[in-house]
Amino acid sequence: MTSNSTETRQIDGYVRKWSEMGKTRIEVVCPFCKGHLIAYVWSLNGSGKKCSCGAKMDGSGTFTKDMTK
């Protein structure tokens, strides 16, 4: 954990990846709460994807969570 109470964790890989009508999505498991997230691949490099536990995934497969919340 860092001094500002933010923790980062990498994912081990995705659960599945599929494409429908040119829109590729992936399903990953949050390393903090073990919940499943489904995200469009193109959106991860922009705004990322937020889990219900508050962790946010970016395009590199890193989840970041503010541990004070």
LOKE-112353 format. One record per atom (N, C-alpha, C, CB): atom name; x negated, z, y negated; residue number from 1; residue in three letters. Coordinates in steps of 0.2 Angstrom, whole numbers. Glycine has a CB too. Example, Ala and Ser with C-alpha at 12.3 -4.5 7.8 and 13.67 -1.06 7.14 Angstrom:
N;-66;39;28;1;ALA
CA;-62;39;22;1;ALA
C;-66;39;16;1;ALA
CB;-57;45;22;1;ALA
N;-64;35;11;2;SER
CA;-68;36;5;2;SER
C;-64;39;0;2;SER
CB;-70;29;3;2;SER
This chain:
N;-4;0;6;1;MET
CA;0;0;0;1;MET
C;-4;0;-6;1;MET
CB;5;6;0;1;MET
N;-2;-4;-11;2;THR
CA;-6;-4;-17;2;THR
C;-4;2;-22;2;THR
CB;-6;-11;-21;2;THR
N;-8;2;-28;3;SER
CA;-7;8;-32;3;SER
C;0;7;-36;3;SER
CB;-12;8;-37;3;SER
N;3;1;-36;4;ASN
CA;9;1;-40;4;ASN
C;15;1;-35;4;ASN
CB;10;-6;-44;4;ASN
N;14;3;-29;5;SER
CA;19;4;-24;5;SER
C;22;-2;-21;5;SER
CB;25;9;-26;5;SER
N;19;-7;-22;6;THR
CA;21;-14;-19;6;THR
C;17;-15;-12;6;THR
CB;20;-20;-24;6;THR
N;21;-17;-7;7;GLU
CA;17;-18;-1;7;GLU
C;19;-25;1;7;GLU
CB;20;-13;5;7;GLU
N;14;-29;4;8;THR
CA;14;-35;7;8;THR
C;13;-36;14;8;THR
CB;10;-40;3;8;THR
N;17;-40;18;9;ARG
CA;16;-41;25;9;ARG
C;17;-49;26;9;ARG
CB;21;-37;29;9;ARG
N;13;-51;31;10;GLN
CA;14;-58;33;10;GLN
C;18;-58;39;10;GLN
CB;7;-61;35;10;GLN
N;22;-64;40;11;ILE
CA;26;-65;45;11;ILE
C;22;-68;51;11;ILE
CB;32;-70;44;11;ILE
N;24;-67;57;12;ASP
CA;20;-70;63;12;ASP
C;22;-77;64;12;ASP
CB;22;-66;69;12;ASP
N;27;-80;61;13;GLY
CA;29;-86;62;13;GLY
C;37;-87;62;13;GLY
CB;27;-89;69;13;GLY
N;39;-92;62;14;TYR
CA;47;-93;62;14;TYR
C;50;-92;68;14;TYR
CB;49;-99;58;14;TYR
N;56;-90;68;15;VAL
CA;60;-90;75;15;VAL
C;62;-97;77;15;VAL
CB;67;-85;74;15;VAL
N;65;-101;72;16;ARG
CA;67;-108;73;16;ARG
C;66;-112;67;16;ARG
CB;74;-108;76;16;ARG
N;66;-118;68;17;LYS
CA;66;-123;62;17;LYS
C;70;-129;64;17;LYS
CB;58;-125;60;17;LYS
N;75;-131;59;18;TRP
CA;79;-137;61;18;TRP
C;80;-140;54;18;TRP
CB;85;-134;64;18;TRP
N;83;-146;55;19;SER
CA;84;-151;49;19;SER
C;91;-154;51;19;SER
CB;79;-156;48;19;SER
N;95;-154;45;20;GLU
CA;102;-157;45;20;GLU
C;102;-161;39;20;GLU
CB;107;-152;46;20;GLU
N;104;-167;40;21;MET
CA;105;-172;34;21;MET
C;99;-171;29;21;MET
CB;111;-170;31;21;MET
N;93;-171;31;22;GLY
CA;87;-171;27;22;GLY
C;85;-164;24;22;GLY
CB;88;-176;22;22;GLY
N;89;-159;26;23;LYS
CA;87;-152;23;23;LYS
C;84;-148;28;23;LYS
CB;94;-149;20;23;LYS
N;78;-146;28;24;THR
CA;75;-142;33;24;THR
C;75;-135;31;24;THR
CB;67;-144;34;24;THR
N;77;-131;37;25;ARG
CA;78;-124;36;25;ARG
C;74;-120;41;25;ARG
CB;86;-122;36;25;ARG
N;72;-114;40;26;ILE
CA;69;-110;45;26;ILE
C;72;-103;45;26;ILE
CB;61;-109;43;26;ILE
N;71;-100;51;27;GLU
CA;74;-93;52;27;GLU
C;68;-89;53;27;GLU
CB;79;-93;58;27;GLU
N;67;-84;49;28;VAL
CA;61;-79;50;28;VAL
C;64;-72;51;28;VAL
CB;56;-80;44;28;VAL
N;60;-68;53;29;VAL
CA;61;-60;54;29;VAL
C;58;-57;49;29;VAL
CB;60;-58;61;29;VAL
N;61;-53;45;30;CYS
CA;58;-49;40;30;CYS
C;54;-43;43;30;CYS
CB;63;-45;35;30;CYS
N;47;-43;41;31;PRO
CA;43;-38;44;31;PRO
C;44;-31;42;31;PRO
CB;36;-40;42;31;PRO
N;48;-30;37;32;PHE
CA;50;-23;34;32;PHE
C;56;-20;38;32;PHE
CB;52;-23;27;32;PHE
N;62;-24;39;33;CYS
CA;68;-21;42;33;CYS
C;70;-25;48;33;CYS
CB;74;-22;37;33;CYS
N;66;-30;50;34;LYS
CA;67;-34;56;34;LYS
C;74;-38;56;34;LYS
CB;67;-30;62;34;LYS
N;76;-39;50;35;GLY
CA;82;-43;49;35;GLY
C;80;-51;49;35;GLY
CB;86;-41;42;35;GLY
N;85;-55;51;36;HIS
CA;84;-62;51;36;HIS
C;86;-65;44;36;HIS
CB;88;-65;57;36;HIS
N;82;-70;42;37;LEU
CA;83;-73;36;37;LEU
C;83;-81;37;37;LEU
CB;78;-72;30;37;LEU
N;88;-85;34;38;ILE
CA;88;-92;35;38;ILE
C;87;-95;28;38;ILE
CB;94;-95;38;38;ILE
N;82;-99;27;39;ALA
CA;80;-102;20;39;ALA
C;78;-109;21;39;ALA
CB;74;-98;18;39;ALA
N;80;-113;15;40;TYR
CA;78;-119;15;40;TYR
C;70;-119;13;40;TYR
CB;82;-123;9;40;TYR
N;67;-124;17;41;VAL
CA;59;-124;16;41;VAL
C;57;-125;9;41;VAL
CB;56;-129;21;41;VAL
N;61;-130;6;42;TRP
CA;59;-132;-1;42;TRP
C;60;-126;-6;42;TRP
CB;63;-138;-3;42;TRP
N;64;-122;-5;43;SER
CA;66;-116;-10;43;SER
C;61;-111;-9;43;SER
CB;73;-113;-8;43;SER
N;57;-110;-4;44;LEU
CA;52;-105;-3;44;LEU
C;47;-105;-8;44;LEU
CB;49;-105;4;44;LEU
N;44;-111;-10;45;ASN
CA;39;-112;-15;45;ASN
C;41;-111;-22;45;ASN
CB;36;-119;-14;45;ASN
N;48;-111;-23;46;GLY
CA;50;-110;-30;46;GLY
C;52;-103;-31;46;GLY
CB;56;-114;-31;46;GLY
N;58;-101;-29;47;SER
CA;61;-94;-30;47;SER
C;60;-90;-24;47;SER
CB;68;-94;-32;47;SER
N;58;-92;-19;48;GLY
CA;57;-88;-13;48;GLY
C;64;-86;-10;48;GLY
CB;53;-82;-14;48;GLY
N;64;-82;-5;49;LYS
CA;70;-79;-2;49;LYS
C;70;-72;-1;49;LYS
CB;71;-82;5;49;LYS
N;75;-69;-3;50;LYS
CA;76;-61;-4;50;LYS
C;80;-59;2;50;LYS
CB;79;-59;-10;50;LYS
N;77;-54;6;51;CYS
CA;80;-50;11;51;CYS
C;85;-45;9;51;CYS
CB;75;-47;16;51;CYS
N;90;-43;13;52;SER
CA;95;-38;11;52;SER
C;91;-31;10;52;SER
CB;100;-37;16;52;SER
N;85;-30;12;53;CYS
CA;81;-24;11;53;CYS
C;77;-24;5;53;CYS
CB;77;-23;17;53;CYS
N;77;-30;1;54;GLY
CA;74;-30;-5;54;GLY
C;67;-34;-5;54;GLY
CB;73;-23;-8;54;GLY
N;65;-35;1;55;ALA
CA;58;-39;2;55;ALA
C;59;-46;0;55;ALA
CB;55;-38;9;55;ALA
N;54;-49;-3;56;LYS
CA;55;-56;-5;56;LYS
C;49;-60;-1;56;LYS
CB;54;-57;-12;56;LYS
N;52;-66;2;57;MET
CA;47;-70;5;57;MET
C;45;-76;1;57;MET
CB;50;-73;12;57;MET
N;39;-78;0;58;ASP
CA;36;-84;-3;58;ASP
C;35;-89;1;58;ASP
CB;31;-82;-8;58;ASP
N;32;-95;-1;59;GLY
CA;31;-101;2;59;GLY
C;25;-100;7;59;GLY
CB;29;-106;-2;59;GLY
N;21;-95;6;60;SER
CA;15;-94;11;60;SER
C;16;-90;17;60;SER
CB;9;-91;7;60;SER
N;23;-87;17;61;GLY
CA;25;-83;23;61;GLY
C;23;-76;21;61;GLY
CB;21;-85;29;61;GLY
N;22;-74;15;62;THR
CA;21;-67;13;62;THR
C;27;-64;11;62;THR
CB;15;-67;8;62;THR
N;29;-58;14;63;PHE
CA;34;-54;11;63;PHE
C;31;-49;6;63;PHE
CB;38;-51;17;63;PHE
N;34;-47;1;64;THR
CA;32;-42;-4;64;THR
C;38;-38;-5;64;THR
CB;30;-45;-11;64;THR
N;37;-31;-5;65;LYS
CA;43;-26;-6;65;LYS
C;40;-21;-11;65;LYS
CB;45;-24;0;65;LYS
N;44;-19;-16;66;ASP
CA;43;-13;-20;66;ASP
C;45;-7;-16;66;ASP
CB;47;-14;-27;66;ASP
N;41;-3;-14;67;MET
CA;42;3;-10;67;MET
C;45;9;-13;67;MET
CB;36;5;-6;67;MET
N;46;8;-20;68;THR
CA;49;14;-23;68;THR
C;57;13;-24;68;THR
CB;47;14;-30;68;THR
N;60;7;-21;69;LYS
CA;67;6;-21;69;LYS
C;70;7;-15;69;LYS
CB;68;-1;-24;69;LYS
